[in-house]
């Protein structure tokens, strides 16, 4: 699981779809809907499921200039390369 921030530092509206993002190895993020079977099988409480869903990065989002969000997303396996972030 990764925790990250997305920020629109531009003036134009940005729209993203998490399903279109992937690592350099071609690994995409696991869709939130894929977790439903896991919740049922493991019999998690509705409260835990709700907390997990609220912490996840949204699947689709639109950002105006200055908008930002933080969240988590799950990769189905560990990428072979390293992650880096741009300097402020």
C-alpha distance (Angstrom), angle and dihedral (degrees) to the residues before:
residue distance angle dihedral
X1 . . .
X2 3.79 . .
X3 3.77 129.2 .
X4 3.78 116.0 -153.7
X5 3.79 146.3 153.4
X6 3.79 129.5 -125.9
X7 3.81 117.6 -159.3
X8 3.80 130.8 -179.9
X9 3.79 104.1 -143.1
X10 3.82 91.4 166.7
X11 3.80 130.8 84.8
X12 3.80 97.0 -121.1
X13 3.79 125.3 81.8
X14 3.81 112.8 -99.8
X15 3.79 124.4 -154.2
X16 3.76 122.7 -170.9
X17 3.79 138.5 -177.8
X18 3.80 114.1 -153.5
X19 3.83 89.3 -151.4
X20 3.82 88.6 67.9
X21 3.82 94.6 55.9
X22 3.79 120.9 92.7
X23 3.78 141.3 160.3
X24 3.79 123.8 -105.0
X25 3.83 87.3 -94.2
X26 3.81 90.8 57.9
X27 3.82 95.4 -106.0
X28 3.80 112.0 148.7
X29 3.78 129.0 -160.2
X30 3.79 118.3 -91.1
X31 3.83 110.7 -107.8
X32 3.78 115.0 -116.6
X33 3.82 90.5 -125.9
X34 3.82 88.9 64.4
X35 3.80 88.8 68.9
X36 3.81 94.9 64.9
X37 3.82 93.8 83.1
X38 3.82 89.9 47.8
X39 3.81 91.6 52.9
X40 3.80 91.7 50.0
X41 3.80 93.9 46.3
X42 3.81 94.4 47.0
X43 3.82 93.3 40.5
X44 3.79 96.2 -132.3
X45 3.78 117.6 -178.1
X46 3.82 118.0 -103.5
X47 3.81 88.1 -115.7
X48 3.83 92.5 59.3
X49 3.79 92.7 45.2
X50 3.80 90.7 50.8
X51 3.83 92.3 49.9
X52 3.80 90.8 50.4
X53 3.81 92.9 48.8
X54 3.83 92.4 49.0
X55 3.82 91.0 52.6
X56 3.81 94.4 52.5
X57 3.79 124.1 99.1
X58 3.84 109.0 -106.8
X59 3.81 117.6 -101.1
X60 3.82 93.1 -133.1
X61 3.79 127.3 15.7
X62 3.79 139.6 165.5
X63 3.82 120.7 -148.2
X64 3.76 129.8 -163.3
X65 3.81 119.7 -155.3
X66 3.81 109.8 -62.0
X67 3.83 94.9 15.6
X68 3.79 118.3 131.8
X69 3.78 141.1 170.9
X70 3.80 138.9 -170.4
X71 3.77 125.6 -150.4
X72 3.78 147.5 132.1
X73 3.78 132.7 -101.5
X74 3.78 133.2 -174.9
X75 3.79 127.7 -126.8
X76 3.82 114.1 -156.2
X77 3.82 90.5 -134.1
X78 3.79 139.4 6.4
X79 3.83 114.6 -85.0
X80 3.80 117.1 -125.0
X81 3.80 94.6 -129.5
X82 3.78 132.8 62.1
X83 3.77 127.5 -99.0
X84 3.75 119.8 -126.8
X85 3.75 134.0 -177.3
X86 3.80 129.2 -147.2
X87 3.77 117.6 -104.8
X88 3.82 116.1 -108.1
